[in-house]
Amino acid sequence: MLQSDIDPEIAAQHAAELAEKGLTFMGIEVFDATNFWMLLLRFGFNLLVCWIIIQFFYYRKSRRRDYYFTFMLFSVTIFLLLFLLQSIPMQIGFALGLFAIFGMIRYRTETVQIREMTYLFVVIGISVVNGLSMEVPYISVIAANLLFLLIIWALESTRFLRHTSTKIVLYEKIELVKPEKYDDLIADLKERTGLEITKVEVGHIDFLRDAAYLKVYYKATSDEINTIDSITRFS
């Protein structure tokens, strides 16, 4: 091919395309500045939102470091998984598949309380939103995350939804579980437990052992969640 046969415009266009693609290795681009900074920006934003939820809403009451660890790693894993695989045509079906996989696992080593399950679902949901919303305007993404924070704050705040603590009590004074002895039952429980009891529900009654299971509702002295209130006996 002679030098005169080369079209300068085609050569310039080809050179521009190579410059846009950047350095490649085995057909895969080595570095994409736009994608890299987008990853860091969205990862930092997602991590910040999840950390605020876990640190200031969940951990402030539960003080469970094991779930703190779990929630944060779930957030990081789900976000990076969806962000890096977003070019693959999986989209929402793949995201929902993650929930199905998690549903099969279900942390079978111990019973997970509903509050922990809810926060885990929220963390996964936020990470999915932030990881897949590449075509959504920044303002909409930020607004969605702020709505998460606002609703969780409102539900956790005692101004809007006051938390009532409960205990399961094995009670031996079976004569006081009668409906007409309700006031005496509450007075006895207040004296023996020192709690500000507001309501008592009578459950299983064992006449052979003269005992009954009671569910006691009381006003907690602090905002911390007691994770063993529902335990009635040692296994």
C-alpha positions in Angstrom: 0.0 0.0 0.0 1.4 3.4 -1.1 1.5 6.3 1.3 -0.9 8.2 -1.0 -3.5 5.4 -0.6 -4.0 6.3 3.1 -6.9 8.6 3.9 -5.7 11.2 6.5 -9.3 11.6 7.9 -9.7 7.8 8.4 -6.3 7.6 10.0 -7.1 10.5 12.4 -10.4 8.9 13.3 -8.8 5.5 14.0 -6.2 7.2 16.2 -8.8 9.0 18.1 -10.7 5.8 18.7 -7.6 4.1 20.0 -6.9 7.1 22.3 -10.4 6.9 23.7 -10.1 3.1 24.4 -6.8 3.6 26.3 -4.4 0.8 27.2 -5.8 -2.7 26.8 -4.6 -6.1 27.9 -6.0 -9.2 26.2 -8.9 -7.2 24.9 -9.8 -5.7 28.3 -9.3 -2.0 29.1 -6.7 -1.5 31.8 -7.8 1.8 33.2 -10.9 3.9 32.7 -10.6 7.2 34.6 -14.4 7.9 34.5 -15.4 4.5 35.7 -12.7 4.5 38.4 -13.7 7.8 39.9 -17.4 6.9 39.6 -16.6 3.7 41.6 -14.8 5.6 44.4 -17.5 8.3 44.6 -20.5 5.9 44.7 -18.7 3.5 47.0 -17.9 6.2 49.5 -21.4 7.6 49.4 -23.0 4.1 49.8 -20.6 3.3 52.7 -21.3 6.6 54.4 -25.1 6.1 54.3 -24.9 2.5 55.5 -22.5 3.5 58.3 -24.8 6.2 59.5 -27.7 3.8 59.6 -25.7 1.1 61.4 -23.8 3.3 63.8 -26.4 5.8 64.8 -29.7 3.9 64.5 -28.9 0.2 65.0 -25.8 0.0 67.1 -26.8 2.8 69.4 -29.5 0.5 70.8 -28.4 -3.0 70.2 -24.6 -2.8 70.9 -24.1 -6.0 68.8 -20.7 -5.8 67.2 -21.2 -9.1 65.4 -24.1 -7.7 63.5 -22.3 -4.4 62.9 -19.5 -6.4 61.2 -22.1 -8.4 59.2 -24.1 -5.3 58.0 -21.0 -3.4 56.9 -19.6 -6.3 54.9 -22.9 -7.1 53.3 -23.1 -3.4 52.2 -19.6 -3.5 50.7 -20.1 -6.9 49.0 -23.5 -6.2 47.5 -22.5 -2.8 46.2 -19.2 -3.9 44.6 -20.8 -7.0 43.1 -23.6 -5.0 41.4 -21.4 -2.1 40.4 -18.7 -4.2 38.8 -21.2 -6.5 37.1 -23.6 -3.8 35.9 -22.5 -4.2 32.3 -23.6 -7.8 32.3 -27.4 -8.1 31.3 -28.5 -9.3 34.7 -29.9 -6.1 36.2 -32.8 -6.4 38.6 -33.3 -10.1 38.1 -29.7 -10.7 39.4 -30.3 -8.4 42.3 -33.5 -10.2 43.4 -31.6 -13.5 43.0 -29.3 -12.3 45.8 -32.2 -12.0 48.1 -33.3 -15.6 47.2 -29.8 -16.9 47.9 -29.8 -15.1 51.3 -33.3 -16.5 52.0 -31.9 -20.1 51.6 -28.9 -19.4 53.9 -30.9 -17.6 56.7 -28.1 -17.7 59.2 -29.0 -21.2 60.4 -26.4 -21.1 63.2 -28.7 -18.9 65.4 -32.1 -17.3 65.4 -31.9 -13.9 63.9 -34.2 -11.3 65.5 -36.7 -9.5 63.3 -34.9 -6.1 64.0 -31.6 -7.5 62.7 -33.2 -9.0 59.7 -34.9 -5.7 58.9 -31.7 -3.8 59.1 -29.9 -6.3 57.0 -32.6 -6.0 54.3 -32.3 -2.3 54.4 -28.5 -2.4 54.0 -28.8 -4.8 51.1 -31.6 -2.6 49.5 -29.5 0.6 49.8 -26.5 -1.1 48.3 -28.6 -2.4 45.4 -30.0 1.0 44.7 -26.6 2.7 44.8 -24.9 0.0 42.8 -27.4 -0.2 39.9 -28.5 3.4 39.6 -25.9 4.4 37.0 -28.4 6.0 34.7 -30.3 7.7 37.4 -29.6 11.4 38.1 -27.4 12.1 41.2 -30.1 14.2 42.9 -32.6 11.3 42.7 -30.0 8.8 44.1 -29.2 11.2 47.0 -32.9 11.8 47.7 -33.6 8.1 47.8 -30.8 7.6 50.4 -32.0 10.6 52.4 -35.5 9.1 52.5 -34.0 5.9 53.9 -32.3 7.9 56.6 -35.3 10.0 57.4 -37.8 7.1 57.7 -35.4 5.0 59.9 -34.7 8.0 62.1 -38.5 8.7 62.5 -39.2 5.0 63.3 -36.3 4.7 65.8 -37.1 8.0 67.5 -39.3 7.9 70.6 -41.0 11.1 69.5 -42.8 9.2 66.8 -42.8 5.5 67.8 -42.2 4.7 71.5 -40.5 1.4 72.0 -42.1 -0.9 74.6 -39.9 -3.6 76.0 -41.2 -7.1 76.8 -40.1 -10.0 79.0 -41.2 -13.6 79.1 -41.7 -14.6 82.8 -42.4 -18.0 84.3 -44.7 -17.1 87.1 -45.6 -19.5 90.0 -48.4 -17.6 91.7 -51.0 -19.1 89.5 -53.9 -17.9 91.6 -53.1 -14.3 90.4 -53.5 -15.0 86.7 -57.3 -14.9 87.0 -58.9 -11.9 85.2 -60.3 -10.5 88.4 -56.8 -10.6 90.0 -55.2 -8.6 87.1 -54.4 -5.5 89.2 -52.9 -7.7 92.0 -50.8 -9.5 89.4 -49.3 -6.3 88.0 -48.6 -5.0 91.5 -46.8 -8.2 92.4 -44.7 -8.2 89.3 -43.8 -4.5 89.8 -42.6 -5.2 93.3 -40.6 -8.3 92.4 -39.0 -7.0 89.2 -38.7 -3.3 89.9 -40.0 -2.5 86.4 -42.6 0.0 85.4 -45.0 -2.6 84.0 -47.8 -1.4 81.7 -49.4 -4.6 80.5 -49.4 -8.3 81.2 -50.6 -11.1 78.9 -51.1 -14.6 80.3 -49.9 -17.4 78.1 -49.5 -21.2 78.7 -50.8 -22.4 82.1 -49.4 -25.5 83.6 -51.7 -26.7 86.4 -49.5 -29.7 87.2 -46.7 -27.4 88.2 -48.8 -24.4 89.3 -47.0 -22.1 86.9 -47.8 -19.9 83.9 -45.9 -18.0 81.2 -46.5 -14.3 81.2 -45.6 -11.7 78.6 -44.7 -8.6 80.5 -44.7 -5.1 78.8 -42.7 -2.4 80.6 -41.1 0.9 80.0 -37.4 0.5 79.5 -35.0 2.7 81.4 -32.7 3.1 78.4 -32.9 2.9 74.6 -30.8 -0.3 74.4 -32.4 -3.4 73.0 -32.3 -6.5 75.3 -31.6 -9.5 73.0 -32.4 -12.2 75.6 -35.8 -11.0 76.8 -37.6 -13.8 75.0 -35.5 -16.6 76.4 -37.4 -18.7 78.9 -35.0 -21.5 79.7 -31.5 -22.6 79.0 -31.0 -25.1 76.2 
